[in-house]
Amino acid sequence: MTIAESLTQMLTKHSSGPFLFAGSGLSRRYLELEDWGGLLRRFCEHIKPYEYYYSSADGDLSKVAGMMAEDFHEQWWTSPAFEKSREKHKSKIVERTGPLRTEICEYLKSVKLADHAKGPHADEVAILGRLNVDGIITTNWDTFLQSLFPDYKVYVGQDELLFSNPQSIGEIYKIHGCITSPRSLVLTQEDYKGFNDRNAYLAAKLITIFVEHPVIFMGYSLNDVNIIALLRAVCECIGQDKLQQLNNNLIFVQRTEDGADDSISQTVIALDHVQIPITLIKAVSFIGVYEAIEATKRKLPARVLRYCKEQLYELVKSTDPQGKLVVVDVDSVEGKQDIEFVVGLGVAAQHREQERNLLGDVGYTAITTADIYNSLLFNEKEYEAVRVIQETLPGLSKSLKFLPVFFLLHEAGIHNKVEYDRSGFQLDKYVNLTPVDFQTKGLFKGYRRNYAHLTASDMLDRLPSEIIAQYLPFTKWSEEELPKIKAFLIQYPDRFCGSAAYSTAFRKLACLYDRAAHGWD
């Protein structure tokens, strides 16, 4: 039995979806970043040799970072090498460790997913970005996971997690900080002391996740001190007599040694006087692990479930609830502002006889959203454009914010705004959209941080399909690039049905393509 088959069997036994617990090994694998020691060594050019700090700190990297930060502080404020950085960041430096934190963050920001997405593990990155995991916990500082899961809400540091109301669905918990906030980094020995002092509170906040969800650890060794400390705190919270509640919930994934075979086995992690049972997976490729997670995906996106839970929480908490029962198309939900309170989400039946080519059998009112997109991209059915506009679109448009309509107007002989106004067609809802309307506001910071330097062609050549679909609307397209964009969309016909992964992003991109190729200024 393969890794994918064995892990799928394990995951399907759980009623809740999996959480990823991601460590630095994941960033080293996919972004080719240094390990912690290598990262610190990079910043020793203007101070003492790394070996001096390492030996002086007895090999404790948190001590190394603290000692380096002291010396780096002086150099950063005086050396011409940091003049530009000083001008940019000096107003934000409020502590002696600030310069080192700032330079580490600037370096990690410069390492972009776009530069590595077509690397040796491109196939793994592509499927990882499609996963609909319930959530992610990570000690990594970089924004690799935010880039892959832009719809997930991010909590940075212990404080944000402890003093907020996380929903344990569609969220990323960056418990050691993030490069978006240099002061949040758990870097020095003092930082770790403060983190460990509150580890019990963090464990209490996360205990439901560990008990109710399978947690898949990736990028960590079995003796990682951070993981051991957190597991110890979790055990103290639930008590030794209830450790069986963690049985089959903890799954560690590691890369095999050179030449070794893939394997999946049961073992234990020894903590003081207790042993925690875990599943240990060793594999050359992580594709099987990701395929198992994808095979157990939810029918609704995690982000939509989080919006629902947030609104339910607000409804229960409020002394004057104004809840509403609404029925919405999943693709219409881009943020919690789109839902006041959702009791249930219904997905309209879309499996109508799509193989029929004779409209006389089903009529224009039976044309589905998927049919419209297929007609745009493949010209599979010879619909009468005017009848589609008059008979099909009124029904579809009731629940859909985005639909490609310009190619139909073009086929109906309408090529400009004047002709459209004279036609009497009621498609203002779509015709009046602007390119900005196809951009998801919550993704703009990620685009500016990671992809703003890329052209549309660069994105199409270098990035995974899910990233392209979400971020391509932010770029400017030349007329010469339109065939290439259409060719990209044609590769993913399954992404235009409502339940497909990232279907909203692909639909919006197709609509924007329709506007660029067939619309008017």
C-alpha positions in Angstrom: 0.0 0.0 0.0 1.4 3.4 -1.0 1.9 6.3 1.4 -1.0 8.1 -0.2 -3.4 5.1 0.3 -2.3 4.5 3.9 -2.5 8.1 4.9 -5.9 8.5 3.2 -7.3 5.7 5.2 -6.0 7.3 8.4 -7.4 10.7 7.6 -10.8 9.5 6.5 -11.3 8.0 10.0 -11.4 11.6 11.5 -14.5 13.7 11.5 -12.4 16.9 11.2 -10.0 18.0 8.5 -6.3 18.1 9.0 -4.1 20.9 10.3 -0.5 21.4 8.9 2.2 22.2 11.4 5.0 23.6 9.3 8.6 24.1 10.2 11.7 25.6 8.7 12.4 22.4 6.7 9.5 23.2 4.5 10.9 26.7 3.6 14.3 25.1 3.0 12.8 22.6 0.7 10.6 25.0 -1.4 12.4 28.4 -1.1 16.0 27.1 -0.6 16.4 29.1 2.5 19.2 28.5 5.0 18.6 26.8 8.3 18.7 29.0 11.4 22.4 28.9 11.8 23.0 29.6 8.1 20.6 32.6 8.3 22.5 34.1 11.3 25.8 33.5 9.6 24.6 35.6 6.7 24.6 38.7 8.9 28.1 38.4 10.4 29.8 40.1 7.5 30.1 43.5 9.4 30.6 42.1 12.9 32.6 39.2 14.4 32.8 35.8 12.8 29.8 33.5 13.3 32.1 30.9 14.9 33.0 33.4 17.6 29.3 33.8 18.6 28.6 30.1 18.3 31.3 29.1 20.6 30.7 31.9 23.0 27.0 30.8 23.3 27.9 27.1 23.7 25.9 26.4 20.5 22.7 27.9 21.7 21.4 29.7 18.6 19.0 32.0 20.5 22.1 33.2 22.5 24.0 33.6 19.3 21.2 35.8 17.9 21.2 37.9 21.1 25.0 38.4 21.1 25.0 39.2 17.4 22.1 41.7 17.8 24.2 43.7 20.3 27.2 44.1 17.9 25.0 44.4 14.9 23.2 47.3 16.5 26.3 49.5 16.5 27.3 48.6 13.0 23.8 49.2 11.6 23.7 52.8 13.0 27.2 53.8 11.8 28.2 51.8 8.8 27.7 53.2 5.3 26.6 49.7 4.2 23.3 50.2 5.9 22.7 53.8 5.0 19.7 53.2 2.8 18.2 50.8 5.3 18.6 53.3 8.1 16.7 55.9 6.2 13.9 53.5 5.5 13.5 51.9 8.9 15.2 54.1 11.6 11.9 55.5 12.9 10.7 52.0 13.6 13.7 50.9 15.6 12.9 51.0 19.3 15.2 48.4 20.8 18.8 47.2 20.4 17.8 44.0 18.6 15.7 46.0 16.1 18.4 46.4 13.4 19.1 42.6 13.2 15.4 41.8 13.2 14.8 44.4 10.4 17.6 43.1 8.2 16.5 39.5 8.6 13.0 40.5 7.6 14.2 42.4 4.6 16.3 39.5 3.4 13.4 37.0 3.8 11.1 39.4 2.0 13.5 39.3 -1.0 13.1 35.5 -1.3 9.9 35.2 -3.3 7.9 32.1 -4.2 7.9 33.2 -7.8 11.6 32.6 -8.0 11.3 29.0 -6.8 7.9 27.9 -7.9 9.4 26.1 -11.0 12.2 24.5 -9.0 12.9 20.9 -8.3 9.8 20.5 -6.1 7.4 22.5 -8.3 5.0 19.6 -8.5 4.7 19.5 -4.7 4.2 23.3 -4.4 1.4 23.1 -7.0 -0.6 20.5 -5.1 0.2 22.0 -1.7 -1.4 25.2 -2.9 -4.6 23.4 -3.8 -5.1 21.8 -0.4 -8.2 22.7 1.6 -6.7 22.1 5.0 -8.6 23.3 8.1 -5.7 25.4 9.2 -1.9 25.9 9.5 0.4 26.3 12.5 3.9 27.4 11.8 7.1 28.6 13.5 8.4 30.0 10.2 8.9 33.7 9.7 8.6 33.9 5.9 5.4 34.4 4.0 5.6 31.2 1.9 2.4 29.8 3.4 0.5 33.1 3.2 1.3 33.2 -0.5 -0.1 29.7 -1.0 -3.1 30.2 1.2 -4.0 33.9 0.7 -7.7 33.4 1.8 -6.6 32.2 5.2 -6.7 34.7 8.1 -3.2 35.1 9.7 -2.5 35.5 13.4 1.0 36.7 14.1 2.7 35.9 17.4 1.3 34.6 20.7 -0.5 37.8 21.6 -2.7 37.9 18.5 -3.6 34.3 19.0 -4.2 34.5 22.7 -6.2 37.7 22.7 -8.3 37.1 19.6 -11.1 34.8 18.7 -9.7 32.2 16.2 -12.2 29.9 14.7 -9.8 26.9 14.1 -10.7 26.9 10.4 -9.2 28.7 7.4 -6.5 30.3 9.6 -2.6 30.5 9.8 -1.1 30.7 13.3 2.5 32.1 13.0 3.4 31.4 16.6 7.0 32.6 16.3 6.2 35.8 14.5 6.3 37.0 10.9 8.6 39.1 8.7 5.7 41.5 8.3 6.3 42.6 11.9 10.0 42.5 12.9 9.3 42.9 16.6 7.2 39.8 16.5 10.1 37.5 15.7 11.0 34.9 18.4 14.7 35.4 17.8 16.8 35.8 21.0 17.1 33.9 24.2 15.0 36.6 25.9 12.3 36.1 23.2 12.3 32.4 23.8 12.0 32.8 27.5 8.9 35.0 27.1 7.5 32.5 24.6 8.1 29.5 26.8 6.7 31.3 29.9 3.3 31.5 28.1 3.5 28.1 26.3 0.8 26.7 28.6 -1.6 29.4 27.5 -0.8 28.7 23.9 -1.2 25.0 24.4 -4.6 25.6 26.0 -5.6 27.7 23.0 -4.6 25.0 20.6 -5.6 21.9 22.6 -8.9 21.5 20.7 -7.0 21.3 17.4 -4.7 18.6 18.7 -7.5 16.5 20.2 -10.0 16.9 17.4 -7.9 17.2 14.2 -5.1 15.1 12.7 -2.1 17.3 12.9 0.6 16.8 10.2 4.0 18.0 11.1 6.3 18.9 8.2 9.7 20.4 8.3 10.6 19.3 11.8 12.8 16.7 13.3 11.4 14.4 16.0 13.6 16.0 18.6 12.9 19.7 17.7 12.9 21.6 21.0 10.0 23.8 20.0 7.8 20.9 19.2 8.8 19.0 22.2 8.0 21.9 24.5 4.6 22.5 22.9 3.6 18.8 23.1 4.7 18.8 26.7 2.5 21.8 27.4 -0.4 20.1 25.6 0.0 16.9 27.6 0.0 18.9 30.8 -3.3 20.6 29.8 -5.2 17.4 29.0 -3.6 15.2 31.7 -1.6 12.0 31.3 -4.7 9.9 31.8 -6.3 11.3 28.6 -3.3 11.0 26.3 -5.2 8.4 24.3 -7.2 11.3 22.9 -4.1 12.2 20.8 -3.9 8.6 19.4 -3.5 8.7 15.6 -3.7 12.5 15.6 0.0 13.3 15.4 1.6 12.6 12.0 5.2 13.5 11.3 6.5 13.7 7.8 10.2 13.5 7.1 12.4 13.2 4.1 14.1 9.8 3.7 17.8 9.4 3.8 19.5 8.9 0.5 18.7 5.5 -1.0 16.1 4.6 1.7 12.6 3.4 0.8 9.4 5.3 1.6 7.8 4.1 4.8 5.0 4.7 7.2 5.2 3.3 10.8 4.0 3.8 14.3 6.4 5.1 17.0 6.4 7.3 20.1 7.8 10.5 21.3 9.1 10.2 24.9 8.2 13.2 27.1 9.4 13.0 30.7 7.3 10.1 32.1 4.9 9.7 29.2 5.1 8.4 25.7 3.0 10.0 22.9 2.1 7.7 20.0 2.7 9.2 16.6 2.7 8.1 13.0 6.0 8.6 11.2 6.1 8.9 7.4 9.4 9.0 5.5 9.3 9.7 1.8 11.5 11.1 -1.0 8.6 13.0 -2.4 5.7 14.6 -0.4 3.3 14.2 -3.3 1.7 11.2 -1.7 1.1 13.1 1.6 -0.5 16.0 -0.2 -2.7 13.7 -2.4 -4.0 12.0 0.8 -4.9 15.4 2.3 -6.5 16.5 -1.0 -8.6 13.2 -1.1 -10.2 14.1 2.2 -11.0 17.7 1.4 -14.2 19.4 2.5 -16.9 20.2 0.0 -16.9 23.9 1.0 -13.7 26.0 1.2 -12.2 26.5 4.6 -12.4 30.3 4.2 -16.2 30.1 3.8 -16.6 27.9 6.8 -14.5 30.4 8.9 -16.8 33.3 7.8 -19.8 31.2 8.9 -18.2 30.4 12.3 -17.2 34.1 12.8 -20.7 35.3 12.1 -22.3 32.6 14.3 -19.9 33.7 17.1 -20.9 37.3 16.7 -24.6 36.4 16.6 -24.4 34.4 19.9 -22.2 37.1 21.6 -24.5 40.0 20.6 -27.2 41.2 22.9 -29.2 42.4 20.0 -28.7 39.8 17.2 -29.9 40.7 13.8 -29.2 37.3 12.1 -30.5 36.5 8.8 -31.0 33.3 6.9 -29.5 33.7 3.5 -28.8 31.4 0.6 -25.8 32.3 -1.5 -23.6 31.0 -4.2 -20.3 29.9 -2.7 -18.4 31.9 -5.4 -20.2 35.1 -4.2 -18.6 34.9 -0.7 -15.2 36.7 -0.7 -15.3 38.0 2.8 -17.3 37.9 6.0 -18.9 41.2 5.0 -20.8 39.1 2.4 -22.5 37.1 5.1 -24.5 38.5 8.0 -25.3 35.0 9.2 -25.3 31.8 7.3 -27.3 28.9 8.6 -26.6 26.8 5.6 -25.1 27.0 2.2 -26.8 25.2 -0.7 -25.1 24.4 -3.9 -27.5 24.5 -6.8 -27.6 21.4 -9.0 -25.2 21.9 -11.8 -25.0 18.4 -13.2 -27.4 18.9 -16.0 -26.9 17.0 -19.3 -23.8 18.8 -20.4 -23.1 16.4 -23.2 -26.2 17.3 -25.1 -25.6 19.6 -28.1 -29.2 20.0 -29.2 -30.7 22.8 -27.3 -34.1 21.7 -28.4 -33.9 18.9 -25.8 -33.3 21.1 -22.8 -33.9 24.7 -23.7 -31.9 27.8 -23.1 -33.0 28.1 -19.4 -31.1 24.8 -18.8 -27.7 26.2 -19.8 -25.4 26.2 -16.8 -22.7 28.5 -15.6 -20.1 25.9 -16.6 -21.6 25.9 -20.1 -21.1 29.6 -20.4 -17.4 29.4 -19.5 -17.0 26.4 -21.8 -18.5 28.4 -24.6 -16.1 31.3 -23.9 -13.0 29.1 -23.9 -13.8 26.2 -26.2 -16.8 27.3 -28.4 -18.1 23.8 -27.7 -21.8 24.7 -28.3 -23.2 27.0 -31.0 -25.6 28.9 -28.8 -27.6 31.8 -30.2 -26.0 34.7 -28.3 -29.1 36.8 -28.2 -31.2 34.0 -26.7 -28.5 33.2 -24.1 -28.5 36.9 -23.1 -32.3 37.1 -22.9 -33.3 33.6 -21.6 -30.3 32.2 -19.8 -28.4 35.1 -18.1 -31.4 36.5 -16.1 -31.6 33.3 -14.1 -27.9 32.8 -13.6 -27.2 36.4 -12.7 -29.5 36.4 -9.6 -26.8 34.8 -7.5 -23.5 35.3 -9.4 -21.4 38.4 -9.1 -19.2 37.5 -12.1 -20.1 36.1 -15.5 -18.4 36.4 -18.9 -20.8 38.4 -21.1 -18.7 40.4 -23.5 -18.1 37.5 -25.9 -21.9 37.0 -26.1 -22.5 40.7 -26.7 -19.7 40.6 -29.4 -21.5 37.6 -31.1 -24.7 39.5 -30.9 -23.2 42.3 -32.9 -22.5 44.7 -30.0 -19.0 46.1 -30.0 -19.1 49.3 -28.0 -21.0 51.2 -25.2 -23.3 53.1 -27.6 -24.5 49.9 -29.2 -25.0 48.2 -25.8 -27.1 51.1 -24.5 -29.3 50.9 -27.6 -29.7 47.1 -27.3 -31.9 47.2 -24.2 -30.0 44.3 -22.7 -30.0 44.3 -18.9 -26.3 43.3 -18.2 -25.1 46.5 -16.4 -24.2 44.4 -13.4 -21.4 42.8 -15.5 -20.7 45.4 -18.2 -20.0 48.1 -15.6 -17.4 46.1 -13.7 -13.9 47.5 -13.9 -10.6 45.6 -13.8 -10.2 46.5 -10.1 -13.4 44.6 -9.4 -11.7 41.4 -10.4 -8.9 41.8 -7.8 -9.5 40.3 -4.4 -8.6 43.1 -2.0 -7.2 40.8 0.7 -4.5 39.7 -1.8 -3.1 43.1 -2.7 -0.4 43.1 0.0 0.7 39.6 -1.0 0.8 40.7 -4.6 2.8 43.8 -3.8 5.2 41.9 -1.6 5.8 38.8 -3.8 4.7 39.3 -7.4 4.6 43.0 -8.3 7.9 42.7 -10.1 6.5 40.1 -12.5 4.7 40.7 -15.8 1.7 38.6 -16.8 3.9 36.4 -19.0 6.4 35.9 -16.1 3.6 34.7 -13.9 2.3 32.3 -16.5 5.7 30.9 -17.0 6.9 30.7 -13.4 4.0 30.2 -10.9 1.7 27.4 -9.9 -1.8 27.6 -11.5 -3.6 28.5 -8.2 -1.2 31.5 -7.6 -1.6 32.6 -11.2 -5.4 32.6 -11.0 -5.4 34.7 -7.9 -2.7 37.2 -8.7 -2.8 37.7 -12.5 -5.7 40.2 -12.2 -3.4 42.6 -10.5 -1.0 42.8 -13.5 -1.4 44.8 -16.7 -1.9 42.7 -19.8 -0.8 43.4 -23.3 -2.9 42.4 -26.3 -0.1 39.9 -27.3 -0.5 38.1 -23.9 -4.2 37.4 -24.3 -3.8 34.2 -26.3 -1.4 33.0 -23.7 -3.9 33.7 -20.9 -6.6 31.9 -22.8 -4.3 28.9 -23.3 -3.7 28.9 -19.5 -7.5 28.9 -18.7 -8.1 26.1 -21.2 -5.8 23.8 -19.3 -8.2 23.8 -16.3 -11.8 23.3 -17.5 -12.7 21.5 -14.2 -12.0 24.7 -12.2 -15.1 26.5 -13.5 -17.6 24.4 -11.5 -18.6 25.8 -8.1 -17.1 23.1 -6.0 -13.7 23.0 -7.6 -10.6 24.3 -5.7 -10.0 28.0 -6.4 -13.1 28.1 -8.7 -13.8 31.7 -7.8 -10.3 32.8 -8.8 -10.5 31.0 -12.1 -13.9 32.3 -12.9 -12.9 35.9 -12.1 -9.8 35.5 -14.2 -11.9 34.1 -17.1 -14.3 37.1 -16.8 -11.4 39.5 -16.8 -10.0 37.8 -19.9 -13.4 38.0 -21.5 -13.5 41.8 -20.8 -10.0 42.3 -22.2 -10.5 40.2 -25.3 -14.1 41.1 -26.3 -15.0 44.2 -24.3 -14.6 47.9 -24.9 -12.8 50.7 -23.1 
